[in-house]
C-alpha cells in the first residue's frame, strides 16, 4: 500500500493468533517451533478431476514467487502491513482441474496435538482441525495468495509455515495457516469460527466498517506499531481498501452475509 508504513518484522512475527499453540498473542512465537514443517504435503480432494497428495516442493515447481505487500486486518480491530512472498491460489487449484460442480474451496490446518499444544488443551472449545473456506471465485481472484514467506525469508512457524492463505480483503481469521488439505465442494464449507459463534463470525468475513462485531466497533483499527499511550487508530476501509474485489459481491447484502 502506497504511503503506508510497513509493520516491523518483530511485531508481525511476535503478535499472532494461532490457537493451535495457545490463545495468548505471544504463545505462537513461543511454542510454534515444536511443529515439524519439513517434509510437508497437501491433500487436494473433492470436486477435482485430478485429486491427490502433493509435496510442497512439487506444488511450487514451475511457479514464480512474488512479493505482495498487503494490509492484514484482524477481526479484533488491529492491523498490520506485511510483505508476503507467495503466488496466486488459482495456480494451485488449476493444477487439479476443478469440475463444473466446484463452487467452494475448503481448507484445513494441520492436526497434530503432539506438536501443537493448543490442540490438546482441556480448555479449548474448538473442534480441531481448524477449517476455513472461500467461494471458488474468491479463491481465484488475483489478490488471494498462498504465502510461503514474509520479509524476504521463509514463513516462520508462528505465521503459518510452511504454507498459508492470505486473503487481504477479509478479516485475518479467513487466512488459514499451515494448510494440509484443500477440498473443492458443491456446498458452502462450515468454517470453524462460524460454527463456534455464528452471530459473531460470518462465512464471508469481508472487512466492513459498517457492520460492527456484536462486542465492538469495526469502524476503526489499531495499526501497528501501537501502544497504550499511542494506539495509532485509523479508519477502517471497506474491503480493507481493496475495492477491486467489490464486483464479487454485486447484489449481495453484506450486512446480512457478513
Secondary structure, DSSP 4 states (H G I P E B T S, - for coil): -TT-PPPPHHHHHHS---GGG-SSTTHHHHHGGGS--SS-EEEEEESBSS-EEEEHHHHHTTPPPEEEEEEEE-TTSEEEEEEEEEEEHHHHHHHT-B-TT--EEEEEE---TTT-GGGG-TT----SSPEEEEEHHHHTSTT-EEEEEETTEEPPGGGTTT-EEE-TTB-GGGS--SEEEEEEESS----HHHHH-TTT--SS-B--TTS-BTTB--SEEEESS--SS---EEE--GGGG-GGGGGGGTT--TTT--
